[in-house]
Amino acid sequence: MKKNHFRSLALLLVAAVGLISFANTNVPCNNQTVYAVSDKSLTNLKFHKQEIVTVDHNEPRFSKSTLSKKNGPWQKYSNLDYLNRAQAANALLNKRLMPHSPRAGLTWDPTGWHNKRIASGWLYNRCHLVGYQLTGQNNNPRNLITGTRELNDPDMLKYENEVADYLKDSSSNYVRYRVTPIFKGNDLLANGVEMEAKSLGSNAVDFNVYIFNVQPGVVLNYKDGTSHVKHGSSTIAEHVRAKRHSTRHVTKVRTIHNIKHKISTANYQVIGNKRSKIYHVASGENYHMSSANAVYFHSEAAARRAGYRKSLR
């Protein structure tokens, strides 16, 4: 009997060691899926080529008590911490919270705000944790962080648009939503943001992702938000010279390559984003967007007639 007891204990020990070894194989950050159980584990996550990674099998971590629409939609923004940094923003989203007017300009400078122009435009955006299109929250310090253009658009915007499209489909659609900026220690610039969403009563919206706050070609100092362009990356002067050269040769065709076909943009002055319904002019920051969401117009008037509004950036 005693012998069998020891054998059982030995088997349990081997099984436990096996489970620990299996768990450790999921830790490396260069995998597509990152299994994180707390904000602390995300804090130590290192960027390795991939800007967006899934967290906890892409399953959001919401308590059951917050997954009820009995009291209607709501939104809650955490107080700024001791360094004036924004913290988690929570909401139960519904079409009723969505704004009916264009967004006004932003004046609040979040922590780490050391903006400057790089070859592709402005380095930083004032990033809404909960996007303006979802709640109408705009110049709210508790809902703003310093984020790279890459973080803000296209990375965060892609997930915000997914939620917004679902909410617009029906006034009875609800989405539990949370965005948490992840800061390391006393850093003033967030390493990234965790975005979680879950549609109530359906699986139409269901994700838990972590997006790194990075910008291609730029080295960021997360302690204070300062930065420098990587050696070999295009400088502002080179970008300006290239732009002047292109304006002197207006007949030259710029072609955006699409998977299915090529689109010539030589005769188009305005580019719209078919998901956000925002259009950009040639002097705007986001004029050179991905062709996947691009719609082309001959003029701003044509874009407005199609239901698009002008970008504020």
N, C-alpha and C positions, 0 to 999 in steps of 0.2 A: 504493500500500500504506500509506504514511504517512498519507495523507488519510483512508483508511478507519479507521485506528487512532485518529485524533483524533475522528472521528465516533462511534466506539464509546464512547470515553471521555466524550464529551459526553452521549450517551444514558444512560450509567450515572449521571452526575452529576444529570441531570434526574430519573431514577427515584429516586435517593437523597433528593433534596429533596422529592419527592412523598410518599415514605414518612414522612419526618419531619413534614411538614404533616399527614398523615393521623393520625399518632400523637398530635399535639398536640390534635386535635379531641376526643380522648377524656378529656382532663384535667379539664375543669370539673366541680366537685363537685355541681352541681345536676342532673346526669344520673342516671338510675336506676342505671346500671352504672359503677363506678369501676375503672379498670385500674391497679392498684398493683403494683409489683414488689418492694417492700421495706417494712419497718416504717417507715422514714424517710419514705416518701411518704405513709403513712397519718397520720403525726404532723402533717403540714402540711395535712391535709384539713379544710376548713371546713364546719361544719354549715349546711345550707340547707333547712329545712322537713322533710327526709326523715331519719328516725331510723336507718333500716337501708339500707345500700347493698351491692351485691355487689362482690366483688373478683376480679380476674383471670378474668372470664367465669364466675364462680361455681365455679371449679375450685380445690380445695385443693392446697397445695404440699407434699406429703410425699415424702421420699426412699424409694426402693424398698426399702431395707434395713429400714425400719420398717413395711412393709406385709406382714409375715409373722406368721402365728399359730402358727408352729412351737413357740415357747416359751410359748405361752399368753398370757393377758392381763397387762398391766403398767400402771403409772402412775409418772410422774416429774414432780416439781415443782422448778422452778429455785430456787436460793438467793435470798434477798432481796438487793437491790442495796445500794449504799452509803447510800441514803436510807431503807432498810427497806421498799422497794416490792416487791410481788410481781412476778414475771416470768412467762415462758411456762410453761404447764402442759400436759404431754403425756400421752397414754394410748393404750393399745390396749384398748378396752372390750369386756367380755363380761358376760353375765348373772351369772357367778360373782362379779364385783366389786360387784354391787348390794347395798345394805344390806337387812337384815331387821327393823330396829327404827326407831322414829320418831327424828327428828333432835332432839338436845339443843340447849339455848340456846347462843348464841355469846358469848364474852367478849373475844376479841381485837379491838382497835381498829386497823384498817388506816390507812395514811397518808391524810391529808386528811379524817379523821373529825371533822366538826363538824356533828353531826346536830341537827335541830330540827324542830318541828312546823310544818307549813304547812296551808293550808285542807283539803287532801285527806288529811292524815295525816303520818307521818314522811317527811322528805325523802329520807334515805339508808337503804340496806340494807347489811349486810355481804355482799357478793356473792361467792359461790363461783365460781371460774373454771371448774372442773369441778364440775358440780352434785352436791349430796349424793346425789340419787337414782341417780347413775351409779356412784359408787365408795364412798360412805359416809364420804368425807373430810369432816370437819366443822370443828373449831376449829384448822385448820392455817394458820398465818400465811402460808405460801408459796402458799396457794390462796385467799386472800381479798383483795379490794380494796373501797374505798369506791365504791359505785355508787348512782345514783338509783333510786327505786322503779320508774320507767319503764324503766330499763335492765334491772333484775333481773326484773321481772314486769310487763308481759308479754313484753318483747323477747327477753331471753336464754332465758327459760323456754320460749318457743315452740320454739326449736331443740333445747333439752335434751329436751323431751318427744318430739320427733320421733325422737331417738336412743334414748331410753328405750323407746319403744313398739316399735322394731325389735329391741332387745336382748331384750325380754320375749317376743317371738314364738318364739324358739328359742335353746337353749343353744349352738347352733353358729354363731350370728350374732356377728360381730365388727365393731367400728367403730374406725378410727383417728381420734383426736380431739386437737385442740389449741386452746387458748384463750390469746390473747396480749393482755395489757393494754397500751395504747399511751399512754405518757407523753411530754409535750413538755418537753425540757430537764430542769430540776430540779423540775418541777411535782409536787405530792404527790397531786393528784387526776387520775386517768386521763382522757384525752380520750374514750376509748372502748375497745372490745375487738374483736379479730378472732377469729371463731369458724370453725374448719375441721373438717370431718368427712367421712369416706369409708368406706362399708361395704365389707368385703373380699368379693370374689367376686360382688358384685352392685352395681347402681346405685340400690338402695333409699334409701340416704342418701348425699348428695353435695352439699356446699355450702361456700362460702367467703364469709363476710359480715363487714362491719364495722358495729358498732352504736355510735352516739354516746352518750356518758354525759351526757344532758341531762334536764331535767325541765320540762314545760310551765309557763309562768308564773313561772319562777325563773331568776335570773341567777347562774351559778356562777363562783367565782374558782378556777380550776384550780391556781393556785400553792399554795394552802393548804387548799382545800375549803370556805372560808366562802362565804356566799351572801346574796342578798336577793331579796325578792319583787318582780316587775316592777310598775311603776306601773299601776294599773287592775285588777290581779289580786285575787282574793278574799283577805281577811285572815283570820287565825284567829278574831278576834272575830266577823266576819260569819258564818263557818262555824258557830261555836258558837250564835249567835243563830238561825240557820236550823235547826239541829238541835233546839234547844229548841222552836221554833215547830212543827216537824213532829211532835214527841212530844206536844204539846198537842192536835194534830188527828190522832189516830191513825186516823180513818176515811178520811183522804185516801189515795187510791191512787197509788202510784208505779209507773209503767209503763216497762218497758224495751223499746225499739223494736228489733225484729229485722227482717231483710230480708223474711222470709216472713210473719211475723205479730207480734202484740203479746202480751206475757206480763204479766198483772197479778200483782204481787208483794205485794199488800196483806195477804194471809193467810199469808205465808211469813216465817219468822224466820231461816232458815239458808240460805246459798247455797253450793253445792259447785262445785268446778272438775272437770268430768268428765274432763279430761286428767290432772291431777295427783292426783286422788282426795283432795283436801284440801277441808274445808269451813270457811266463815268465818261468824262471828256478827256481829250489827249493830255491836258495839263494836270489831270488828277492823279492821286497816288496809286489807285487800283486799276488804272487804264489797261495795263497788261495782265489781264486775268487769265485763268485757265479757260481754254476753249470749250471745256465740258459744259460750263454754265453760261457761255457767252451768247448774246443776241446782238446783232449789228444794225445800226440805224444811220441814215444819211444826215440827220440833224437832231438837235435836242427836242425840237417841236414834234418830230416823228416819234421819239421815245416817249414823250409825255402823252401823246395821243394813244399810245399803246398801253398806258397805265403805269409807266415807270416814273420814278422821282429821282432828282439829281442827288448824287453823293455829296455829303458835306465835307469829304476829304479829297 
